[in-house]
Amino acid sequence: MISSLRGTVLSTTTDSVVIEVGGVGFSVAVPGDVAHTARVGQELRLHTTLIVREDALSLYGFADAAELEVFGHLLSVTGVGPKSALGVLSHLSVDQIAAAVAADDDAPFRRVSGIGPKTAKLIVVQLTGKLQPPVAAPSAASIPDEISTQLIAALIGLGWSERVAAEAAERSTADASATERGSVALLLRRTLAALGPAQGGGARG
């Protein structure tokens, strides 16, 4: 079992990276946020799992052990395969998944490509009690709910996934000034600058 990889990024796509380890290039399927932040020539470490099929050996990699654990839980749900599980983790963070399950809310999962209403409901039902409760965000970096909602909605409208939008918004508002926290336009400008212009539509998770 290949449980982790650390090496130099050789190439990236919207949902995979190639990492060179000891002269060997490993192709690893990853969530959108990992593909978005990976940079060719830089070192990257991933927590991985190898899935064996009759016709393929596929590596799936994640930024941390919590994502890998949730990936395993998702695979235990009836009707969820590796591609769909990766899609969930591309659009929702571990905390967002846990919060949706705790709230008995299947709507976030229905928004993931390849997840139908029946499967979305099964995810909620079959993962109940299996996930750690979501961690509350620090209040010091909080902004008005309506501002945060509008900022995330604007990022999603520009093509970023819900997960990338929420995480980018949280990062950019943490160091924002009081004036910026009161303006969607200023926060959007700050967040887009942090995300960077080079990723385009394909790598938005």
C-alpha positions, -999 to +999 in steps of 0.1 A: +000+000+000+013+035-009+001+056+021+019+088+012+040+105-014+064+134-012+082+147-042+084+173-070+054+182-090+060+175-127+026+185-141-010+192-131-045+190-145-078+200-131-081+168-111-046+152-109-009+158-104+022+139-114+048+137-086+083+126-091+096+104-063+130+089-066+130+093-104+096+078-108+065+099-118+033+089-100+000+101-114-023+109-085-060+119-087-066+148-063-094+171-052-097+204-070-081+225-043-050+204-044-047+206-081-053+244-079-026+250-054+000+226-067+029+243-086+052+226-111+087+224-097+076+227-061+076+199-035+042+184-026+033+158+000+000+138-002-017+113+019-026+086-006-046+054-010-042+029-038-074+015-053-070-017-072-094-026-101-093-054-125-081-031-153-063-004-133-042+007-103-053+042-093-037+065-067-058+091-049-041+118-029-052+143-003-037+173+015-043+158+050-052+126+068-087+139+076-096+141+039-083+107+032-104+093+061-135+110+047-127+096+012-128+061+027-161+068+044-176+081+012-165+049-006-184+029+019-217+045+008-238+025-016-234+039-051-204+061-044-172+052-064-138+068-062-146+094-089-178+106-071-161+106-037-133+127-051-159+150-066-175+155-032-141+164-017-134+188-046-165+208-038-169+205+000-143+206+028-142+180+055-160+204+079-187+212+053-193+175+047-196+168+085-219+198+089-242+187+061-244+152+076-250+164+111-278+187+098-294+159+078-289+181+047-283+163+014-285+195-007-247+201-008-241+166-021-268+170-048-248+199-062-218+176-069-217+163-105-225+126-106-243+125-073-281+121-077-308+127-051-309+091-040-271+088-035-270+122-018-295+110+008-276+078+012-244+097+020-262+116+048-278+084+062-248+061+060-223+086+073-243+097+103-222+091+134-190+084+115-176+119+110-160+143+135-182+173+143-172+204+122-148+228+138-162+263+144-144+291+126-126+316+149-149+346+157-120+371+155-119+367+117-157+368+113-175+391+089-213+398+086-231+367+074-247+385+045-213+398+033-197+363+036-227+348+017-225+373-011-187+369-014-188+332-016-218+334-041-198+358-062-168+335-063-190+305-072-206+326-100-171+332-114-165+295-116-148+285-084-162+255-065-181+260-033-152+245-014-125+266-029-147+297-027-154+292+010-118+285+020-104+314-001-130+338+014-120+327+049-083+332+042-087+366+026-109+380+053-087+368+082-063+397+075-087+421+059-092+456+073-124+467+090-133+487+058-127+457+036-148+434+058-178+457+052-176+456+014-183+427-009-165+444-037-133+450-017-133+415-003-139+400-037-110+420-052-087+408-023-098+372-026-094+371-064-059+385-060-051+358-035-065+331-058-043+343-087-053+349-123-033+320-138-057+292-129-085+298-154-117+279-155-105+244-156-086+243-123-113+258-102-123+225-087 
